[in-house]
Amino acid sequence: MTDTELKQRTKTFALRIMKLVDALPKTKSGHAIGAQIVRSGTSVGANYRASCRARSKAEFIAKIGVVEEEADECGFWLELIVEGGLLPASKVSALLQEAGELTAIMAASRISASRNR
């Protein structure tokens, strides 16, 4: 997958997270989790773009590590949405899978970059 394709994939992920947040119930829990997941979900794309502009291998490794953390955090919030009964699993499962795939991609990229230092 090219940088351009991954930039688009992470942007699409952010847009899907934003739509999911709009579907959350207007409760204290819905607002609290919505605020958290919209930050981590949109951060995945923003920080991936920043990692593509890294000026050194060390900077790339650090930035891609942030992307990995944000994607994993997003997965956590998605799990809470389902387990807390805020939305049915059927509305969240595809996003949860995408969060897991993005986490794995970023982890593999970080590990590979670290080995090739």
Order of alpha helices (4+ residues) and beta strands (2+ residues): alpha-alpha-alpha-alpha
